[in-house]
Amino acid sequence: MTGWTKALVLGAIAAGAVGCENLLGTFDVTPSEPTIPEAGASDVAVTESDGAAPEPVDAASDGGAAVVRPCEQDVDCPAAAMTPPGCALAKCVEKQCVYVPIDRDGDGFPAAGCVVDGKSAPGTDCADDEPTIFPGAPCSKLANGTDITYPTGAPTGACKAGVWDCKTGAAVCQGAVPPAVNEDCGRKIDANCNGVPDDGCACTPNVVEACGNVKGLPLPCKTGTRTCSPGGTWGDCIGNVEPAARDCSSTVDNDCNGQADKTETACNCTGGVAQGGSASCPTGKPGACATGSWTCAPSTDKQSGVFGACVAPTAGAKNCASTLDNDCNGVGDEVEIACGSPCLDPSGTGKPVAAAQKFSAAIWGCAGSRTFAARSSACNGALKSFPCAAQTWETYRGLAKGARVPARKYWVAEQLNRGGTSAACYADPKGATSCGTSSMAVCPAPRSGAEEVLDADGNYCAWTLCGYGYDDTTSGDYMGGCGSTTKLYAAAAATGGTLCCQ
């Protein structure tokens, strides 16, 4: 037996290891009578003699020469060149120095890969820092080194533990069988190693059955078929048609409720308007274009009905005999400039503007804020237009059937004092004047119990503050406004438009 064998034996004895047959073959090591093999020529020994320095003795060895030195104890052995450094311990065995590979983790298997003086030490443990890893030890790892987890905590069923192998120079777990993801429903070998051979097998392989449309909904919904795979799991349902989302634009019954989608109540618009139906809507435009129509259409998600944009009607032609705004320009046709309005811009630009009201073929109400003195500036002299006399107005009201009530206060040519000093007309506190046997309601009538009335231009018809019932004999009741500023507040000196005649 060689010196390396002696070293390995000594290392095993020193570590208290068992199972040395794994390293050297079968031999007996009896604690009472230890068997120490003879040192081989490849071992290194050191001999002390009369205190003199030990002399090396050359000896033949397998594949090369080694230095053999005698010794009495371990400390007599000289250091040797080791790779990696310190991988073996010097031991004095039968007065010869031998070098034993170190068993760092105490598992009875010295570390592999130790080289002493150019010779490989007979270690076999390629993971000498892990006491559970040595050749032949059980292991549970995948080829990539990932730990295997067994459902029951141990390899049962088709699962198997492996053993550590150091043949490649690194510890590799060989032969371990991990649990499968799915059971083998055909062989029932507990492939997933959970102790139940056929759990997770939903069906018998190759069996075909109906599937889908579990509620038995009417067409277009229908059932399909599915097939059990060799692994005992159902495949996809093929050929089935399930209810889809409602589509308010479709004549198909996509949601399989027995009614074409677009005819469902949910697809109606506000007011119960069905898909494709229409309703009137405000356009925001004036006159005849104020009311348009919109059509009920599917919402963006097609789950309900919503009205589309409000479409305004096309503007019509102007009709100067009509009070309506047929051309949708915001002005009643009969009072437009093109229809003969004799009014001028109240801001004083001298430009013709639309009238506020038309009372007869020759009488218009011109809007704006003017004093009595400036009333004639409302009428366009180029069109032979001038402020109407009170009696002209009364003639219109007396002869015109269904004469219109003024929407604004208008000046007339005369100052209509309450004493009847002009054209035999006088003020009436109820909202009218009297000219002879007729009444002249140029201002809108006061509100019930009120003495002041706002007209469409924001001007006041203030009976009390314009002289009637007010102790100021210099003030008169002027129809269409006050002739002068009163003592109470400036608003009483309201101004107004003018009745212009042609």
C-alpha positions, 0 to 999 in steps of 0.5 A: 500500500502506498504512502498516499493510502497510508495518509488517507487512512490516517486522515479517516482515523483522525477524523473518526470517519466511517465507511472508508471502503468508499475511498480505498476499497474494503479493509478493516480498521480496528480501534484497539489495533489500528492498522497503519499501512507501510509508508510508500516511496511517494510519501515524505518523511523527516528523521531527527538524529542527535539534534543534527539537521535531517538528511533527505533520503531519495526513494523511488515512487510511482511516476517520480521521486519523493523525499522520505524523511524519518520522524518521531512526531508530527511536528518533525515533518517539514512543510511541503508544497501544496495546491491549494495551500494547506490542503493536507496535514503532515502526520508522523506514521511509523516514523515516516512523514505522510501528508493527509488531505484535510476533511474540512466538513467532517463527513469522512471524505477528504477534499479532492483536488489536493496536490502535495509536492506535485502528487495528487492526494487521494481525496474524493470530496469536491464540496469539502465545505458542505458535510452533506455533500460527498460522493454517493450522498443523497440529493434533490436538485435539478440539473441546473442546481435548483432545489427540488421541492416534493409535495409530501416532503419526500420523493414519493410516487414517480419522484426519486432522489439523486446522489452526489457525483464528483466525477466532473470535478464539481458536485453534481446531483445525478438521477433526481426525478422532480414532480411533474406539473400534471398527473399521468392520467393514463398510467396513474403513477402519481407523476406529481408526487403528492401521494394521489396517483390520479388527482387533477385528472378531470376526464378520461383521455380521448373522451368527447363531450358537448360544451358551451352555451350552458344556459341554452340560449337561443340562436345564434348561441349554440353548443360545441364539443371538447376532447379530453387530452392524454393528460386528463384535461379538457381541451378548448370548446370548439364550435360553440357560440356564446352571448356577445355584447349588445350592439345597438347598430345590429339587427342580429341578436348578438346577446341571445336574448331573443330580440334583435339588438337594435330593437331592444329598449336599452337601445332607445334614446331619451323619450323612447325614440328608437334607433334611426328615429328622430326628435326635435332639438334646440339649435341655439340659432335664431328665428325659424332655425331655432328648432332642429332635429337629431337622430337616435344612433348607437353610443360609442360602446354600442350598448345604448342609444344616444342622440347625434348632433342637432341639425338645424333647418336651412334658413328660408327666404326673407318675408317682409310681410312676416313677423317671423325671422324666416331667414334666421338672422335674429331679426323679424323679417318685417322690421329688417332694413331691407324691408323698409325699416326707417330707424337710425342707429341710436348711438348716433352713427347715422346708419340705418338699423332694424326697427324694434316693432312694426305697427302698420305699413307706415308706423315703426317703433325704433329702439334705443335711448334718446331724450324727448329733445333728441327723439327725431334722431331716431327717424331716417329723414332720407326715407321721409321718416319722422316722429309720429303724432299722438293722434296718428298713433290713436288712428292706428289703434282705432282702425287696426283690428288686433293692433299690437301692444308696444313692447317698448316705450316710444316718444311721440311728437308731442309732450303729452302732459297730464293736463291735456295741454297737447293734442287733448291727450293726458296721462293715465296712472294705469298705464295709458294716455287718453286722447279724446275718446281713445286710449294711447298705451305707448308704454307697457302697462305697469305691473300690478301695484307697481308705478315703474315698468321696465321696457325691452331696452331697460328704460322706465315708464315711471308714472309717479316719477314723471309728474303724475302724483308728484308735487312738481308742476314743472314736470309733465307725464310724457309718454315714452319717458320723462321730459326732465330729471326728477328730484328722486333719482336719475333713472326717472329721467328715462329715455326711450325709442321713437315712433317713426312714421312714413 
